[in-house]
Amino acid sequence: MRGISRDSFVKFELFEENKMKKLRLTHQVLEYFPDEFPEFNGESFVEGWTFFIKISLKEFLEKK
């Protein structure tokens, strides 16, 4: 979607819990997209971050 931009804040936190490394991702939307762009709804962002964390990042770290 060329020409469409909105602001958000993304924070990654790494910490140890029960001798395991944990990643906490916080995505705070500062300005929402208009309703006429359903590909930018909250569910879409959840699906995107889930793919990034559970698949892409996992595969990247396993190669290290």
C-alpha positions in Angstrom: 0.0 0.0 0.0 2.1 2.8 -1.3 1.6 6.2 0.3 0.0 4.8 3.5 2.0 5.2 6.7 1.1 5.1 10.3 3.1 5.2 13.5 3.6 2.4 16.0 6.1 1.5 18.6 7.7 -2.0 18.8 9.7 -3.2 21.8 11.6 -6.4 22.1 12.6 -7.6 25.6 14.8 -10.6 26.3 14.9 -12.0 29.8 15.5 -15.2 31.7 12.7 -17.0 33.5 13.1 -20.5 35.0 16.5 -20.9 33.4 14.9 -20.3 29.9 15.3 -17.3 27.7 12.1 -15.5 27.0 11.2 -12.9 24.4 8.4 -10.4 25.0 7.2 -8.4 22.0 5.1 -5.3 22.6 3.5 -3.6 19.5 1.8 -0.3 20.4 -0.2 1.3 17.6 0.1 5.1 17.9 -2.1 5.8 14.8 -4.6 3.4 13.4 -5.3 2.7 9.7 -8.7 3.5 8.3 -11.2 0.7 8.2 -11.1 0.6 4.4 -7.7 -1.2 4.7 -8.6 -4.6 6.3 -5.1 -5.9 5.8 -4.0 -3.6 8.5 -6.5 -4.7 11.2 -5.4 -6.0 14.6 -5.8 -9.6 13.6 -3.5 -9.2 10.7 -0.8 -7.7 12.9 -1.1 -10.6 15.4 -0.8 -13.1 12.5 2.3 -11.3 11.2 4.1 -11.1 14.5 3.2 -14.8 15.2 4.8 -15.8 11.9 7.8 -13.7 12.6 8.4 -15.0 16.1 7.4 -18.7 15.8 8.7 -19.4 12.3 11.2 -16.8 10.9 13.0 -16.0 14.1 13.0 -19.6 15.3 14.5 -20.8 12.0 17.1 -18.0 12.1 18.2 -18.8 15.6 18.4 -22.6 14.9 20.9 -21.9 12.2 23.3 -20.1 14.6 
